[in-house]
Amino acid sequence: MNSIIASDKNAIAFSDTESAEIQHNLFSAMSEAGALIEMLFDEGGTPDTFVYLDVNPSWEKMSGIPREKAIGKRHHEVFRDFDFAHIDFLAEVLRTGVANTIESHPYRDKFYHIFAYRFAPNKLGLIFTDVTEQIFSVDITDQIRVETGLQERHSTTTSEGNKASRVIQENNEENTTYLIDQKQFEDLIDLMPAYLVVLTPDHRIVNSNRYFREQFGDPDGLKCYECLFGRSEACDVCESYKPLETMNSHRWTWEGPDGKAYDVHDFPYRVGDTLMILEIGIDITTAKKSQKDLDRMNRYNRELIEINMDVLMTVKKSGEISDVNETAIAVTKLTREELVGADFLALFADKEKASMAFERAFEEGRVRDFELELKGSEGQNIPVTFNAVVFKTEEGEPGEVFADLRNQTDFKKKEEELLRLNRDLENLIAQDAIMHQQLVQAEKLAAMGRMLASITHEINNPLQTIKNSLYLIKGDLEADEPVNEYLDIAYDETHRISNLVGQLREIYRPSTQNVEAGFDLISMVSAIELLLRGQMEAGNVDWIIQLPTMGEWHVRGDEDQMKQVFINICNNAIEAMQPNGGQLEISFRQGNPGSHEAGVFVRDAGPGISPEYMDRLFEPFQTTKAKGAGLGLAISYEIVKKHNGRLDVRNYDKGAEVSVWLPLI
């Protein structure tokens, strides 16, 4: 008994065994999940459930259930936690014999269209088409659209090619009887999302499926070049008949009259004594366009990578470099061949630190602004920031790292320059504050000097008159008169006032007559002990002096003026240690190399200087003493400054310390 596949004209006859085998091969090769079921009825004759008669590999992939665990089993035995809610729909298809589709049936986070048809009494065929992406897809970017389209079309192309291969190559396998009849076989062929034709050696189309007829018209026994292009002779570029020469299948790309590109599979196929061509063509227009767009995007992305000023690399989990850009070659001074396959971590000055950053990338999926140093080709290290992101495989496992190394040399230089400028600015601000303070101090002193000059001038004239009058009165008296004693007292006090006025006049303009002279600093300071011995004994103060055994101590300045400075300083120290007394320590120090100066340090054992007075020590009339005038340190400060020296005051752990630095001769 034979089956007929074709229209009445030019039909091709197949044996039942051949028909059954072809039907099964096509059923198995379908990219859509397919199942053949038999309905079961309850006691009242109502469809209750169904049993699986056969399933194809795509159904196994969709469900995750092996074929042998489904065949002969009821639905609820195969899917224990999934209830099929469309029994009434299947019963209607079974009753009427009219095929129908269930729209968007959910299963395992996906949605399927289920096409149901009756192929025998109480038996149905189910075809599941995944429509999840149609429902939920969002055009996020052109590249995602292109890649998705390419992957889907590639999947279809591969599936259909494999399908056709199995149709031909499985002809010699053991014959098995299946439950698909001739009508179902034709339906399956017409459902294929690709064209199928059978060609005779003289190019005549003896059979075609619905896809071919819808795309190119009903061939009605025409030759292929007549049907497709209206030609009177075969096409020069046609490759459909190569299998007749090689007796092997042949795959090629063909552009149809509809302007679409097809992935064509031709197989030598023998029907009885006649050798024919079975051709399957799969529309790859979208795939080719997607591939073209993807190639364009890849070129565009590659150009962006190559012109990027950062060092860009892809690195395997093993640490082996798999790709680099031109900047990486320029920075490392290595060729692409030397870099690809090399150890990524070996590029860094601190390999252990680089390994830490590399491992963190795989642990956390990314790394941002990790500071490292690349080993330079000329011995210098290049500061970089390491940024990386991990690309995962389809299984979700970490694949390669995309590494970005940004050269920070210029940034570091600018940062150092900025820090230097900031330090300079801080120094200028500090100097400005000092200069401002000095200007304020100078203005105060100038104003005070002008006031004192005016006051002393006004006082001095009456004093001279009083002194002269006292002198004349005394001259008119006898030497033994008692009044002479009072006149002497009045004269002495008038003279003391005159000296005091003179001192006040010189406070703000100390003489610079002898500041360029020289004297021995050690001798001058040592002599002060005799001048202050009375005050020290009265105040229970011990003079402790540390005399140096070597060094240069001959300094420039007026010895009398500097003696006055040290008397003022030592007197302040003695008074600060009252009433308990203590040690007055004197020491000498040489200045730093190149400073060409010598210093004297005077330390007391008093309570130290209060913070609120520390900034105003050298201002006139600033004092913590009950009876002090507040002029001693102010006068001393001005004298030292006129000698181009320095006078500093600070607290230490046991009291206050005053240091005087003078230039060496």
Secondary structure, 3 states (H helix, E strand, C coil): CEEEECCCCCCEEEEHHHHHHHHHHHHHHCCCEEEEEEEEECCCCCEEEEEEEEECHHHHHHHCCCHHHCCCCEHHHHCCCCCCCCHHHHHHHHHHCCCEEEEEEEECCEEEEEEEEEEECCEEEEEEEECHHHHHCCCCCHHHHHHHHHHHHHHHHHHHHHHHHHHHHCCCCCCCCCCCCHHHHHHHHHHCCCEEEEECCCCEEEEECHHHHHHHCCCCCCEHHHHHHCCCCCCCCCCCCHHHHHCCCEEEEEECCCCCEEEEEEEEEEECCEEEEEEEEEECHHHHHHHHHHHHHHHHHHHHHHHCCCEEEEEECCCEEEEECHHHHHHHCCCHHHHCCCEHHHHECCHHHHHHHHHHHHHHCEEEEEEEEEECCCCCEEEEEEEEEEEECCCCCEEEEEEEEEECHHHHHHHHHHHHHHHHHHHHHHHHHHHHHHHHHHHHHHHHHHHHHHHHHHHHHHHHHHHHHHHHHHHCCCCCCCHHHHHHHHHHHHHHHHHHHHHHHHCCCCCCCCCCCEEEHHHHHHHHHHHHHHHHHHCCEEEEEECCCCCCCEEECCHHHHHHHHHHHHHHHHHHCCCCCEEEEEEEEECCCCCCEEEEEEECCCCCCCHHHHCCCCCCCCCCCCCCCCCHHHHHHHHHHHCCCEEEEEEECCEEEEEEEEEEC
